[in-house]
Amino acid sequence: MNNNLDLLIPEILVGSLAFIILGLDLFLKPKFKEYIAYIASAGLILIFIFSIIPIWNTKANIYGDILILDGYAVFFKSIFLILGAILILSSKSYVSNYFSYIAEYYSIVIFSILAMMFMVSSAEILTAYISLELLSFSLYVLVAFNRFSNRANEASIKYILLGAFSSAILLYGVSQIYGHLGTTNLTQIQKELSVNSEMSLGLIIGFSMFIAGFLFKIGIVPFHMWVPDVYEGSSTPVTAYLAVLVKVAVIALFIRVLVVGLIPIAQDWQLILIGFSIVSMVLGNVVALIQSNIKRLLAYSSIGHAGYILLGLAAIGTLDQKGLIIVDFSRLIVNGIILHLISYSLASIAIFLCVDIIFGNSDDEQIDIMRGLNARSPLMSLLITASLISLGGLPIFVGFTSKFYLFNAIGTQISLWYVGIAIITSLISLYYYLHVIRKIYIDNNEDQIAISLPILTKSILVFLLFALVFLGIYPNILMEFIYHASESLL
């Protein structure tokens, strides 16, 4: 057991940064408040450089095994800080133009990043639940932040009601697990499940409700009802945040729970997760075909991608004839999931940034408005095209590499039939992605006024375009860090 407070310095600094941002709002004049985004983003990057990098190879259990610090946790903390900084910079123009309480917005975003950092370090399920609730409360506020928008208010009410319901289900599952096993520690749960081959009805109910709570947070069918409405009703930066960082954080926690805690009963939850993943892949991509609103289209697309990732999560639990996890294959699966999460995140950030610029605070986010966009902004048109093609899984972008890696690992671990379904649904997704691209390049629009982009926005767009292409051609640079994360977990 290690009670060294130095190991929690990244979390302490992130929490301090959130309070500093709030304090700055009291002293800065209104004309200087737009610089708060730069301070918040720079703060996250500095925390990454000076507090995350020094503990890169550290492994320790903290405070009675409540938290764990390993390569897996450190890797995802790095992802949260870097992507958080990019999302804050990407949302600067929107927040400055449409939100009255700028500092409060950024401080809540930073508090939610703090919750994510605790989530990936959680070594027991009650700590994970508390961290997840801190994240959820932050999201409830962010979704409703544009309080003069009827759509945002409607989306927030739906999200709060369904989110509270899912949290109650998850917590009841935790209580059932503790009541039957006498522990909430993931390692101890694994030991108890290894000893007790037969599970009682109460324990089955507990694990079922526990997993159902996670599936809701990820947006898996049939727990996906909130996704299209919340994506559409939220402000675009908040939608991007929900689609990217929140999904990455919950899946990162879910991987640790399955690998560390629930692997002895893998044969019980594997087929269940496969079923949910297939339904999510099919329904998400098929329903996206009929969407005319770009945010709803991306929402159903995200449900489809959640299905691909859930299929990977199901494949983690493949056991050999002795009932032991096949570590080498499982490591391939975890690597594929993490790579796909990063590729999905980069493409989603790029698309939502462009949607933010094109539509602003408009309630009309129809795909038809993107007609002839190439004549107005060639850079944004190119980035949207690259992002959609990457999401569809075509070369030369990182989405092709991540899907190839993930599907190959799934096919090796379980069955090629499931990979075939994933490939078919990916082909379906190409139809609605290409439909958007056709609007941009082929259809004409009477509005030919060029869209002027600030230097900061142009820089972010170029960086994201470069990342999509570079990581698609040279993924080994990123894979070295991913190997480090998965090795420490498995």
ABEGO torsion letter per residue (X at the ends): XBABAAAAAAAAAAAAAAAAAAAAAAABBAAAAAAAAAAAAAAAAAAAAAAAAAAAABBBBBGGGABBBBAAAAAAAAAAAAAAAAAAAAAAAAAAAABABAAAAAAAAAAAAAAAAAAAABABAAAAAAAAAAAAAAAAAAAAABAABAAAAAAAAAAAAAAAAAAAAAAAAAAAAAAAAGBABAAAAAAAAAABABBBAAAAAAAAAAAAAAAAAAGBOAAAAAAAAAAAABBAAAAAAAABAAAAAAAAAAAAAAAAAAAAAAAAAAAAAAAAAAAAAAAAAAAAAABABAAAAAAAAAAAAAAAAAAAAAAAABBBAAGBBBAAAAAAAAAAAAAAAAAAAAAAAAAAAAAAAAAEABABABAAAABGAAAABAAAAAAAAAAAAAAAGBOABAAAAAAAAAAAAAAAABBAAAAAAAAAAAAAAAAAAAAAAAAAAABBBABABBBBBBAAAAAAAAAAAAAAAAAAABAAAAAAAAAAAAAAAX
